[in-house]
Amino acid sequence: MKKTQRLLITHQSELGQCNLCNDMQGPPVFGEACASKIMLIGQAPGFKEIEVHKPFAWTAGKSLFNWFKRINISEDGFRQHVYMSAICRCFPGKKIIKGVRQKTGDRVPSDTEIKNCSRWLNHEIEILQPQLIIPVGKLAISRFIAFKKLTEVIGKTHTINHAGQRFDMIPLPHPSGASTWPVTEPGKTLLTQALKSIQQHPAWIHNIQRT
């Protein structure tokens, strides 16, 4: 077993015991401990991901992996070759409006919850030293770059310095079925451009196409 993978397994063992945020519903969710130079960073798991202990395991995941099928990688292949992380690892619960928890729509994690969980993400970046990071959704993208509209960042490759590492970032919109952004213009075209940029990135060619 490679040193990087050993470090990831130890890291995930510690992460799995985290219960720092009182309003979050665990256990923490994380992907396979694959020593990849590519990371995908989601926002936070939903209730289904908590049940099966797997990121992007429900409807949003189906859309996400259908996107990646367009660049010739299956869901299983993706999970085996891309390290799947997130801004927050526990389920925030449903939205609360005027003190009443709603039946639909997940709560956005608080700044404190994001800060509490950031040490896990930063440690993963330090361990993996990724060449390419794929943040999915506004919350994940904003962790690395300031922007106002998705049209400013989707379809472009950004060079980022974070947690002592320098890497390329190619953002994707969130694949939630509630969002029409990826299926209407200009989002549809920008998503296609982003997927093409991922497929042509040297890290993707080396880690995915040569496996």
BELGIVEN-V960105 format. One record per pair of residues at least 24 apart in sequence whose ideal C-beta (glycine too) atoms are under 10 Angstrom apart, sorted by the first residue. I is the first residue (numbers start at 1). J is the second residue. D is the distance in Angstrom with one decimal. If there is no record, write none. Layout:
# BELGIVEN-V960105
I,J,D
I,J,D
This chain:
# BELGIVEN-V960105
1,33,9.6
1,35,9.2
2,35,5.5
3,35,8.5
3,127,9.4
4,33,9.1
4,34,9.4
4,35,3.9
4,36,9.1
4,37,9.9
4,83,10.0
4,127,6.2
4,128,6.8
4,129,8.6
5,32,9.8
5,33,5.7
5,34,7.4
5,35,4.6
5,36,9.9
5,127,9.4
6,33,8.8
6,35,9.1
6,127,9.8
7,33,9.0
7,35,8.6
7,123,9.0
7,124,9.5
7,126,9.2
7,127,4.9
7,128,9.0
8,32,9.0
8,33,4.1
8,34,7.8
8,35,6.6
8,36,9.7
8,83,7.6
8,123,9.6
8,124,7.5
8,127,6.0
8,128,7.6
9,33,5.0
10,127,9.4
11,120,7.6
11,123,5.9
11,124,6.7
11,126,9.6
11,127,6.4
12,120,9.2
12,124,9.1
14,120,8.5
14,123,9.0
15,89,6.6
15,117,9.2
15,119,9.6
15,120,5.2
15,123,8.6
15,124,9.0
16,53,9.1
16,89,9.0
18,89,7.4
18,90,8.1
18,116,8.3
18,117,8.1
18,119,9.5
18,120,7.3
19,90,8.7
20,90,9.3
20,112,9.5
20,113,8.6
20,116,4.9
20,117,8.1
20,119,9.7
21,88,8.0
21,89,9.6
21,90,6.5
21,92,8.8
21,109,8.3
21,110,8.4
21,112,7.6
21,113,4.9
21,114,9.7
21,115,10.0
21,116,5.6
21,117,7.6
22,113,9.5
23,90,9.2
23,92,7.3
23,93,6.9
23,96,9.5
23,107,8.2
23,109,9.0
23,110,7.7
23,112,9.4
23,113,7.3
24,50,9.9
24,88,7.0
24,89,8.4
24,90,3.7
24,91,6.7
24,92,6.2
24,93,7.7
24,107,9.5
24,109,7.7
24,110,9.5
24,113,6.2
24,116,8.8
24,117,8.7
25,50,6.2
25,90,5.9
25,91,4.2
25,92,7.6
25,93,5.9
26,50,7.1
26,89,8.0
26,90,4.6
26,91,7.7
27,53,6.9
27,89,8.6
27,90,7.4
27,91,9.7
28,53,8.9
28,86,9.2
28,88,8.9
28,89,3.8
28,90,5.5
28,91,9.7
28,117,8.5
28,120,8.0
29,53,5.9
29,54,6.9
29,55,5.6
29,56,9.6
29,57,8.6
29,84,9.1
29,85,10.0
29,86,7.2
29,88,9.4
29,89,5.5
29,90,7.3
29,91,8.1
30,54,9.0
30,55,7.0
30,83,8.9
30,84,7.1
30,85,6.9
30,86,7.7
30,89,6.2
30,120,8.3
30,124,8.7
31,55,5.3
31,56,8.8
31,78,9.5
31,79,6.3
31,80,9.7
31,82,7.8
31,83,6.0
31,84,2.9
31,85,7.0
31,86,8.9
32,79,5.7
32,80,6.5
32,81,9.2
32,82,9.1
32,83,7.7
32,84,7.4
33,83,7.9
33,127,9.9
34,79,8.0
34,80,6.2
34,81,6.3
34,82,7.2
34,83,5.6
34,84,8.8
34,128,9.3
34,207,9.4
35,83,7.9
35,127,8.5
35,128,7.0
35,207,9.9
36,80,9.0
36,81,5.9
36,82,5.5
36,83,4.7
36,84,9.4
36,128,6.7
36,130,7.5
36,131,9.5
36,132,9.3
36,203,8.6
36,207,5.8
36,208,9.1
37,81,9.8
37,82,9.4
37,83,8.8
37,128,6.9
37,129,7.5
37,130,5.4
37,131,4.5
37,132,6.8
37,133,9.9
37,167,8.8
37,202,9.3
37,203,4.9
37,204,9.3
37,206,7.3
37,207,5.6
38,78,9.5
38,81,7.3
38,82,4.8
38,83,7.0
38,84,10.0
38,128,8.7
38,130,6.3
38,131,7.1
38,132,4.8
38,133,7.7
38,134,7.1
38,167,9.6
38,168,10.0
38,170,10.0
38,198,8.6
38,201,8.3
38,203,5.3
38,204,6.6
38,206,9.3
38,207,5.6
38,208,7.6
39,82,7.0
39,83,4.9
39,84,7.7
39,85,5.6
39,121,9.0
39,124,7.1
39,125,7.3
39,128,6.4
39,130,4.7
39,131,9.4
39,132,7.4
39,133,4.8
39,134,7.0
39,135,8.8
39,167,8.4
39,169,9.7
39,203,9.8
40,64,8.5
40,68,9.4
40,78,8.0
40,79,9.7
40,82,5.3
40,83,7.3
40,84,5.1
40,85,7.0
40,86,8.9
40,132,9.5
40,133,7.8
40,134,4.6
40,135,7.9
40,136,6.5
40,140,9.0
40,172,8.5
40,198,9.9
41,83,9.3
41,84,8.1
41,85,4.9
41,86,6.1
41,87,6.7
41,121,7.0
41,124,9.1
41,125,9.4
41,130,9.9
41,133,6.2
41,134,7.0
41,135,4.7
41,136,6.7
41,137,9.0
41,139,9.5
41,140,4.8
41,141,8.8
41,143,7.3
41,144,8.6
41,169,9.3
41,171,9.6
42,84,7.2
42,85,7.4
42,86,4.3
42,87,7.2
42,88,9.0
42,89,9.6
42,134,9.6
42,135,8.2
42,136,5.1
42,137,6.9
42,139,8.8
42,140,6.1
42,172,9.9
42,174,8.4
42,175,9.7
43,86,6.4
43,87,5.5
43,88,7.2
43,92,9.2
43,106,8.6
43,108,8.5
43,109,7.8
43,114,9.8
43,135,8.8
43,136,7.0
43,137,4.7
43,138,8.0
43,139,4.3
43,140,5.3
43,141,9.5
43,143,9.5
43,174,6.9
43,176,9.6
44,86,5.9
44,87,6.3
44,88,4.0
44,89,7.5
44,90,7.2
44,91,6.8
44,92,5.5
44,106,7.1
44,107,8.8
44,108,8.5
44,109,5.6
44,113,8.6
44,114,9.1
44,117,8.6
44,137,9.4
44,139,7.7
44,140,9.3
45,86,6.7
45,88,7.9
45,89,6.9
45,90,6.9
45,91,5.4
45,92,8.9
45,106,9.2
46,91,6.2
46,92,9.1
46,94,9.8
46,106,6.1
46,176,9.7
47,91,5.6
47,93,8.5
47,94,8.6
47,106,8.4
48,91,9.2
49,86,9.2
49,89,9.6
49,90,9.7
49,91,7.2
50,89,9.8
50,90,7.4
50,91,4.8
51,91,9.5
54,79,8.1
54,84,8.7
55,79,8.6
55,84,4.6
55,85,8.0
55,86,6.4
55,89,8.9
55,136,9.9
56,84,7.1
56,86,9.3
56,136,8.3
56,175,8.1
59,175,8.5
59,176,7.9
59,177,5.6
59,178,9.7
60,136,8.7
60,137,9.1
60,174,7.0
60,175,4.8
60,176,5.2
60,177,7.2
60,178,9.3
60,179,9.4
61,175,7.6
62,175,8.1
62,177,9.0
63,174,9.1
63,175,3.6
63,176,7.7
63,177,6.8
63,179,9.4
63,182,7.8
63,183,9.6
64,136,6.9
64,172,7.8
64,174,8.8
64,175,4.4
64,176,9.8
65,175,8.8
66,175,8.2
67,136,9.7
67,172,7.3
67,173,9.5
67,175,6.8
67,182,8.0
67,191,7.1
67,192,9.4
67,194,9.0
67,195,6.1
67,198,9.6
68,134,9.7
68,172,9.6
68,195,7.6
68,198,8.4
68,199,9.4
68,208,9.7
70,191,9.4
70,192,8.0
70,195,5.8
70,196,9.2
70,199,8.8
71,192,10.0
71,195,5.3
71,196,7.5
71,197,9.9
71,198,6.5
71,199,4.1
71,200,9.2
71,204,8.1
71,208,8.7
71,209,9.6
72,199,7.7
72,208,8.5
72,209,8.1
73,198,9.7
73,199,8.9
73,204,8.9
73,208,6.0
73,209,9.0
73,211,9.6
77,208,7.6
77,211,7.9
78,208,8.4
80,208,9.9
80,211,8.4
81,204,9.4
81,207,5.8
81,208,5.6
81,211,6.1
82,130,9.8
82,132,9.1
82,134,7.7
82,203,9.9
82,204,9.1
82,207,7.8
82,208,7.9
83,124,6.9
83,125,9.8
83,127,9.2
83,128,6.0
83,130,7.6
83,133,9.7
84,134,9.7
84,136,9.8
85,117,10.0
85,120,8.0
85,121,5.8
85,124,5.5
85,125,8.5
85,128,9.1
85,130,9.7
85,133,8.8
85,135,9.5
85,140,9.1
86,117,7.9
86,120,9.0
86,121,7.6
86,135,9.8
86,136,8.9
86,137,9.9
86,139,9.4
86,140,7.5
87,113,9.1
87,114,5.9
87,117,6.6
87,118,7.8
87,120,9.8
87,121,6.9
87,135,8.5
87,136,9.8
87,137,8.7
87,139,5.5
87,140,5.4
87,141,9.9
87,142,9.0
87,143,5.9
88,113,5.8
88,114,6.3
88,116,8.3
88,117,4.7
88,118,9.2
88,120,9.3
88,121,9.2
88,139,8.5
88,140,9.9
89,116,10.0
89,117,5.9
89,120,6.6
89,121,8.9
90,116,9.9
90,117,8.0
104,178,8.6
105,176,9.8
105,178,7.9
106,176,9.3
108,138,9.7
108,139,7.0
109,139,7.4
114,139,7.9
114,142,9.8
114,143,7.9
118,143,7.9
118,163,9.0
119,163,9.8
121,162,9.3
121,163,7.9
122,162,7.8
122,163,4.2
122,164,8.6
122,165,9.3
123,163,8.1
124,163,8.8
125,162,6.5
125,163,4.4
125,164,8.1
125,165,5.4
125,167,7.9
126,163,5.8
126,164,6.5
126,165,7.0
128,165,8.6
128,167,9.5
129,163,9.7
129,164,9.2
129,165,5.7
129,166,9.3
129,167,8.0
130,162,9.9
130,165,7.1
130,166,9.9
130,167,5.1
130,168,8.8
130,169,9.5
130,203,7.5
130,207,10.0
131,165,9.5
131,166,9.3
131,167,5.7
131,168,6.6
131,201,7.8
131,202,7.0
131,203,3.9
131,204,9.1
131,206,8.3
131,207,8.5
132,157,8.9
132,167,6.4
132,168,5.2
132,169,7.6
132,170,6.7
132,197,9.7
132,198,7.4
132,201,5.3
132,202,8.2
132,203,4.0
132,204,6.6
132,206,10.0
132,207,8.5
133,158,9.4
133,160,7.2
133,162,8.4
133,165,9.3
133,167,5.5
133,168,7.4
133,169,4.9
133,170,7.9
133,171,9.0
133,203,9.6
134,168,9.7
134,169,7.6
134,170,5.7
134,171,7.2
134,172,6.1
134,194,8.6
134,195,9.9
134,198,6.5
134,201,9.5
134,204,9.6
135,160,9.6
135,169,6.5
135,170,8.5
135,171,5.1
135,172,7.3
135,174,10.0
136,171,7.6
136,172,4.9
136,173,7.6
136,174,6.0
136,175,7.2
136,176,10.0
137,171,8.6
137,172,7.8
137,173,6.8
137,174,3.4
137,175,8.3
137,176,7.9
137,179,9.0
138,171,9.1
138,173,8.3
138,174,7.0
138,181,10.0
139,174,8.4
140,169,10.0
140,171,7.8
140,172,8.9
140,174,8.3
141,169,8.1
141,171,4.5
141,172,8.5
141,173,8.9
141,174,9.4
142,171,9.7
143,169,9.9
144,169,5.7
144,171,8.4
145,169,7.1
145,171,8.0
147,171,8.9
150,174,9.3
150,179,9.7
150,181,6.3
150,182,9.4
150,186,9.4
150,187,6.9
150,190,7.6
150,191,9.7
151,181,9.2
151,186,6.0
151,187,7.6
151,190,6.6
153,190,9.0
153,194,9.3
154,181,8.7
154,182,8.9
154,186,8.9
154,187,7.1
154,189,9.6
154,190,4.3
154,191,6.6
154,193,7.7
154,194,5.5
155,186,8.5
155,187,9.3
155,189,7.5
155,190,3.7
155,191,7.5
155,192,8.1
155,193,3.7
155,194,5.1
155,195,9.4
155,196,8.9
155,197,7.4
156,190,8.6
156,193,8.0
156,194,7.9
156,197,7.7
157,193,9.9
157,194,8.8
157,197,5.5
157,198,9.0
157,200,9.5
157,201,7.4
167,203,8.6
168,197,9.0
168,198,9.8
168,201,6.5
168,202,8.8
168,203,7.5
170,194,5.6
170,195,8.8
170,196,9.8
170,197,5.2
170,198,5.2
170,199,10.0
170,200,10.0
170,201,6.9
170,204,9.3
172,198,8.3
